[in-house]
Amino acid sequence: MERKSKPQFLMIRPDHYRISYVINPWMEGNVNRTALGKALNQWESLYKIVANFADVRLMDGHEGLPDMVFTANAGLVIENRVLLARFYHPERRAEEELFCEWFESNGFDVVKTPEGIFFEGAGDALLDCDGRWLWAGYGLRSSLESHPYIAKTFNIETLSLRLTDKRFYHLDTCFCPLPKGYLMYIPSAFDAPSNRLIEERTDPDKRIVLDEVEAPAFTANAVAIDNTIIMNCCFPSLREKLGDAGFNVLETCMSEFMKAGGSAKCLTIRLDEKAIKNRKALSTVTSRIIEVTGQLIDSGLMTEMLDIIVNGGG
């Protein structure tokens, strides 16, 4: 019998981690308020848990790049090909070349996201656990324009989900695909069309909805390895739901990283994701050019049109 290989992950020690600027709501009020020793202990705990189930490769961080520890944003890796991140905020853009160098030197087929299109890696692109399609977030960090490019790069159907709550600025902070078709997510983090798409693709009995108490605890920012789910904390009702679905939950405190808006999933990136063999590059992104003339501003027509577009998921 062929021995199943261990999952592969990449992590970066938080030696240079701190909060020195504000680029998301969680950072507000936390500048220069991180305890590095405590952060190192929390990271080490997560590392040891993940290493029990997977092979974890380590990359060096760099002084002046405190968010580089959140390796989920380095890019998206599927079958040894990586689409590198193109960061929205200037504070993180120096990370791009460093991640590029690491992936190239470790034998990955590296593809760069085009200039002018923002894409924040596996923080905003999550593969269905059966490899059938890719869930992709947009609206706060990653551009909607990146989704057709993702679909073409990996030859995979890419489903666009619009994020609307600034607290959940990356898809992986509010959305966690699980094995056996399960999905753990926060419906209030998405607009109505995105929620309809989620419901169309996920059976009702496989949807694990997180409430307004569980959501701020970064429960959805979890690392799923087979039937084991690693997260910051798990409330009793959620543990029961996950247990009934056949999952084992391991908790490890991530409080120092939550100050910067991240948790367990943000600190890791999977290096060996695999999609189904027979797949096509499809994207739910559509566009249409229309021409409108007249008193658009004074009549209020422009405002009405924009409301229609946004309410429709555009």
PyMOL commands that set and color helices and strands:
alter all, ss='L'
color gray80, all
select helices_A, chain A and resi 25-27+36-53+66-69+71-74+90-92+95-105+121-123+146-154+171-173+179-181+187-189+192-201+204-206+215-217+236-244+255-258+265-267+301-311
alter helices_A, ss='H'
color red, helices_A
select strands_A, chain A and resi 8-12+55-59+75-78+81-84+109-112+125-127+134-138+158-162+175-177+183-185+207-209+223-225+228-231+248-251+269-270
alter strands_A, ss='S'
color yellow, strands_A
deselect
rebuild
show_as cartoon
